[in-house]
């Protein structure tokens, strides 16, 4: 664009600009020097599906649901929870180190280059509280020693893959309900993504029984709209990598395995799951305090440039049919499954 603008202004350009049809590195350095407010950042990879799905239409449709729920249950304003899983591997991510300028390759010993995944399911409250997590270990049978060092009250379970299967989500949800202090007289809202186990019949029945209203996020939007993803899981992963790195330094020649995951993640849990991080996550997602205009229009630009027609009648009719079908599942204590879809932000390998 800089080259095109220079040509438009009939400027005399260096020969390298003309040959490459591109401004040079010297111009870029000068441009950054003149504009101190700009910085060079590494972008976070975002899939095309997420870029397309996160648009103003989907976001507005989602925010219609909590608005109606908060009007219906005024007591739920401070009883909003968010549940999500994250994967942990017994392989540390090396921290940054100082080295001589110009060094071509810098290495650091790790226990392995890849490892098995332990699923950690977390639940937080808009008031800044965190409930004891649930761990899914990649084992056929769960052994109690695997929870050594985990946060007090944690639940331990096992599955062959280490991922959250549908049959284990019911006891996991019951584990969190036990700590929520919710009932039909004291209802609460649980925000979660549309991972298939989350919206199956049994969890909906458990939620209805305990006065818990399930509110699912639109597909591929959790990176912006889920408080745990926005402000908690990132710091948690950084603290976990730091503690794992320190463990490797303190135990030279030893291999880390899944029996160390609970202890290291427990230390990271108390560092990352703070009231400040939790409340900032709910605030940034627009969930609590409720703010449907929390996202600036510039954030929706990736969806706009794809050329997708989000206002088509077919899409609106399809969503209305999904809403009406989900409403049939509701009773006096409704369970909202808005945004449910076969698409999921979680995919097992």
Secondary structure, DSSP 4 states (H G I P E B T S, - for coil): -HHHHHHHTTPPPPHHHHHHTS--HHHHHHHHHH-TT----PPPP--HHHHHHSSHHHHHHHHHHHHHHHHH-GGGTT-EEEEEEEEEESS--PPP----TT-S------S-S---EEEEEEEEETTS-BPPPEEEEESSS--GGGGTTPPTT-EEEEESSSS--HHHHHHHHHHHHHHHT--SSS-EEEEE---GGGGSHHHHHHHHHTTEEEEEPPTT-HHHH-HIIIIIHHHHHHHHHHHHHHHHHHSTTPPP-GGGHHHHHHHHHHHHS-HHHHHHHHHHTTTTTT-TT-S-GGGGHHHHTTT--TT-HHHHHHHHHHHHHHHTT--SS----TT--S--S----
